[in-house]
Amino acid sequence: MHGSAESAHAEPAPAGHACAHDRSEGGCAACKVRLVSVCAALTREELAGLEALSQQVHLDPRQALFQQDDRAGAVYNVTEGALRLSRLLPDGRRQVMGFAMVGDFLGLALPERFTVTAEALAPTMLCRFERRAFAGLVAQTPHLLQRLYERAGHELSLAQDHMMLLGRRTAEEKVASFLLGLRARYGRIGHDSITVELPMGRQDIADHLGLTIETVSRMLTRLDREKAILIVPGGVRLVDPARLEHLAAN
């Protein structure tokens, strides 16, 4: 597979291209994403060391950061935007494994090659760190290692939740759980709102939940008709979260 930013050695953002979180102006210490990522564990001095290892990467919508089976030579911190993480199955079908959001780290617990393809869903900015250099910093910073363990535990929890989601649940329960899960993820990065942004398309949601796009559209329309949600441009408004929580708890 070809054409990913990683296989092209991750072209950096053009000089003067300011990150939406002011990283380019004030460095890692001024990055507003820092407090919701593993970087929160670092002192200002340690952040300076991290910044010396970092390279900004900008992706346009639908541009791949890395492809499945690319060499995993770097790790990434998402500072703006969102990415779809998908895997090509042996029979040619695509399974969307998840979505990387602001504050997420990619490539931490991987073998020599990436097991998924990561593609931008919107204009996306990331910090890129050579894997060996980042591992060296982690070895010298025990509290960063602890933060990475916590992040790994969170990712394991998300994977377990997804396995349950694909189990014996109705389509309506799956969609309700997905929307509540997104709201919780946005809440962790300080975006508390009854309106949940959906940077991914309905086909992506369908491939993530093991449904067809027609079923996802039908479930969203049903929830809208039942006044549990209101479909708005770019997302949905959670009008009756209690109704969604009841469905998700089944």
C-alpha positions in Angstrom: 0.0 0.0 0.0 1.3 3.5 -0.8 0.6 7.2 -0.4 0.6 7.5 3.4 2.3 10.4 5.2 4.4 7.8 7.1 5.6 6.0 4.0 6.6 9.5 2.7 8.4 10.1 6.0 5.6 12.3 7.4 5.9 15.6 5.7 5.9 18.4 8.3 3.5 21.2 8.3 4.7 24.2 6.2 6.8 26.8 8.1 4.5 29.3 9.7 1.5 27.0 9.6 0.1 27.6 13.1 -1.5 24.7 15.0 -5.0 25.5 16.1 -3.8 24.9 19.7 -1.0 27.5 19.4 1.7 24.8 19.7 3.9 26.5 17.0 3.8 29.8 18.9 4.5 28.7 22.4 5.8 25.2 22.0 4.6 22.1 23.8 4.1 24.0 27.0 1.5 26.2 25.4 -0.4 23.5 23.6 -4.0 23.3 24.8 -4.1 19.6 24.0 -1.3 18.8 26.4 -3.5 18.5 29.5 -5.7 15.8 27.9 -2.8 13.7 26.5 0.0 11.8 28.0 2.1 15.0 27.8 0.3 16.2 30.9 2.6 14.1 33.0 5.7 16.2 32.0 7.3 19.2 33.6 8.3 22.2 31.5 11.9 21.0 31.3 10.7 17.5 30.2 8.3 19.1 27.7 11.3 20.9 26.2 13.0 17.6 25.6 9.8 16.2 24.1 9.4 19.2 21.8 13.0 18.6 20.5 11.9 15.2 19.3 8.6 16.3 17.7 7.6 17.1 14.2 4.2 18.6 13.2 2.3 16.7 10.6 -0.7 18.1 8.7 -3.2 15.8 6.9 -6.0 16.8 4.6 -9.3 15.0 4.7 -9.1 11.4 3.4 -5.3 11.5 3.5 -3.7 8.5 5.2 -1.3 9.0 8.0 -0.1 5.4 7.7 -1.3 2.2 6.0 -1.9 -1.2 7.4 1.4 -3.1 7.2 3.5 0.1 7.0 6.6 0.0 9.2 5.7 1.4 12.6 8.6 3.8 12.9 6.8 6.6 14.8 4.2 7.4 17.4 1.7 10.3 17.0 -0.3 12.6 19.3 -3.5 14.0 17.7 -3.7 17.7 18.4 -6.5 18.6 16.0 -9.1 16.8 13.9 -9.9 13.1 13.9 -8.9 9.9 12.1 -10.5 6.6 11.1 -8.7 3.5 12.1 -9.6 0.6 9.8 -8.4 -2.9 8.9 -8.7 -4.7 5.6 -10.0 -8.2 6.2 -8.7 -11.3 4.1 -12.0 -11.4 2.2 -11.6 -7.7 1.1 -14.1 -6.2 3.5 -13.2 -3.2 5.6 -13.7 -3.2 9.4 -13.5 0.2 11.1 -11.7 -0.5 14.4 -12.2 2.9 15.9 -11.6 6.6 15.7 -8.7 8.6 17.0 -9.6 12.0 18.5 -7.8 15.0 20.0 -5.4 13.9 22.7 -5.1 10.3 21.5 -1.7 8.7 21.0 -1.3 6.3 18.0 1.4 3.6 17.6 2.3 3.1 21.2 1.7 -0.6 21.7 2.4 -2.0 18.2 4.7 -4.7 16.7 7.1 -3.7 13.9 4.2 -2.8 11.5 0.9 -0.9 11.8 -2.0 -3.2 12.1 -4.6 -0.6 10.8 -4.8 2.2 8.3 -5.3 5.7 9.8 -7.0 8.2 7.6 -8.0 11.8 8.4 -11.7 12.5 8.6 -11.1 16.3 8.6 -8.1 18.6 8.5 -5.9 17.0 11.1 -2.8 18.0 13.0 -0.5 15.6 14.9 2.8 15.6 16.6 5.1 12.9 15.3 7.9 11.3 17.3 10.4 8.8 16.1 9.6 5.6 18.0 13.1 4.9 19.2 13.7 8.4 20.4 10.3 8.5 22.2 11.1 5.2 23.8 14.4 6.6 25.1 12.5 9.6 26.6 10.0 7.3 28.3 12.8 5.2 29.8 14.2 8.3 31.5 10.8 9.6 32.6 8.9 7.1 35.0 5.8 9.3 35.4 5.4 9.5 31.6 5.6 5.7 31.6 2.9 5.6 34.2 0.7 7.9 32.1 1.3 5.6 29.1 0.1 2.6 31.2 -3.0 4.5 32.1 -3.6 5.3 28.4 -3.1 1.7 27.4 -5.6 0.6 30.0 -8.1 3.2 28.6 -7.6 1.8 25.1 -8.1 -1.7 26.3 -11.4 -0.6 28.0 -12.5 1.0 24.7 -11.7 -2.3 22.8 -13.7 -4.3 25.3 -16.6 -1.9 25.0 -16.5 -2.3 21.3 -16.5 -6.1 21.5 -19.6 -5.8 23.7 -21.1 -3.4 21.2 -20.7 -5.9 18.4 -22.3 -8.6 20.5 -26.0 -9.4 21.1 -27.4 -5.8 20.9 -30.0 -4.4 18.6 -29.1 -1.9 16.0 -30.8 0.9 18.0 -28.9 0.0 21.1 -25.6 0.0 19.1 -26.2 3.4 17.7 -27.3 4.8 21.1 -24.1 3.4 22.7 -22.0 4.8 20.0 -23.4 8.3 20.4 -23.0 8.2 24.2 -19.4 6.9 23.8 -18.6 9.8 21.6 -20.1 12.3 24.0 -18.0 10.9 26.8 -14.8 11.1 24.7 -15.5 14.7 23.8 -16.2 15.4 27.5 -12.8 14.1 28.5 -11.1 16.8 26.3 -13.3 19.6 27.7 -15.9 19.7 24.9 -19.0 19.2 27.1 -22.1 19.8 24.9 -25.4 18.2 24.1 -24.4 18.4 20.4 -22.1 15.6 19.4 -20.0 16.3 16.3 -19.8 13.4 13.8 -16.6 13.8 11.7 -17.1 10.3 10.4 -19.7 9.4 7.7 -22.6 7.0 8.2 -20.7 4.3 6.3 -17.9 4.6 8.7 -20.3 4.2 11.6 -21.9 1.2 10.0 -18.5 -0.5 9.4 -17.6 0.2 13.0 -20.9 -1.2 14.5 -21.2 -4.1 12.1 -24.3 -2.7 10.5 -25.3 -1.6 7.0 -25.4 2.1 6.2 -29.2 1.8 5.6 -29.6 0.5 9.1 -27.6 3.3 10.7 -29.6 5.9 8.7 -32.9 4.2 9.8 -31.8 4.1 13.5 -30.8 7.7 13.5 -34.0 8.7 11.9 -36.0 6.7 14.4 -34.2 8.2 17.3 -34.8 11.7 15.8 -38.5 10.9 15.3 -38.7 9.6 19.0 -37.1 13.0 20.0 -34.1 11.2 21.7 -31.8 13.1 19.3 -32.0 15.9 16.8 -30.0 15.5 13.6 -28.2 18.7 12.9 -25.5 19.6 10.3 -22.3 17.8 11.1 -23.6 15.9 14.1 -26.6 15.1 16.4 -28.0 16.9 19.4 -28.7 14.6 22.4 -32.2 15.8 23.3 -33.0 13.0 25.6 -29.8 11.5 27.0 -31.8 9.4 29.5 -33.5 7.6 26.7 -30.2 6.8 25.0 -28.7 5.7 28.3 -31.6 3.3 28.8 -31.1 1.8 25.4 -27.3 1.5 25.9 -27.8 -0.2 29.3 -29.8 -3.1 27.8 
